[in-house]
Amino acid sequence: MGQPIKLGQNDFEAVYDLYRYAFHKEPRGGKDALRYFFGQTIAYGEFDAQQLTSQVTQIPFQVNWGEQLLNANGIGNVSSYPEYRGDGAASRIMMVALQEAYERGDILSYLAPFSYGFYGRFGYAQAFDRLHLSWSAEHFPQGKRRGGTITRMAFDEAQALMDAVYERAPQMKRGGIERENWWWDYYFMMKTPHTQVAIYRDDDHETQGYVMYEFVGETFKIR
C-alpha cells in the first residue's frame, strides 16, 4: 500500500502520462496548458517504487456565500492506472487532500463526480444541476429586439466588464465561484482559446450582460 504525498514540478511528466492514459486523450490546450494548471494547483499522488499510480488535483478558490467569501477548493483529475484500481489509493489521497484543506481553513469543496456513491463517502452531495440544451437553428428562441448595443471583443478586453456583471448578479451569491486571474488565463487563453465574448450595454452605456461562445464547425456553442 502506498502513501499519499504532495507532487512537485519534478513529477509533472508522470502526471501528464497518467492523465493521458486515464482519460484517453490529450489535455485540452495541450501539454503546456496542463503544465501551467499543475503549477497553480495542489496535486497529490501515490507511487509504487518510481511509478505514479494515482493522482488527485485540488484547485484553490473562494466561493460567494451571501455577502461573504468562503475559502474553498475544487477536486479534479482523479485518476489511477487500471492495475492499481481497487486498492484504495484514490480514497487515501482524497482523505489527505481534504484533511489538509480543512487545516488550511477551506469551508467548501466542489467537484463534478464520476460516481455519486464514491464521493458521497467523503461528504459530497449534489448541489448544482448542469444542463446542456441543443436546438436546430430554426428552433432557436427568438427574443424581442431592444435598445442598447452589443459589442464583440476578445476575452482579455471583456474580463473587467464581465466581472462587474457577475458581481451584481444575485444568483452568484449562492455558491458562485471567485477565481484568481490565473484560472481565467488558463481556461480561456490556453485551454479554450477559440472562446469569443459579446457584451451587451443598455442605452445608458452600462454593461448589463454578456455571452461567451465559440463556433464548432457550423454549430454555435454558448458557454
Disulfide bonds with the S-S distance in Angstrom:
none
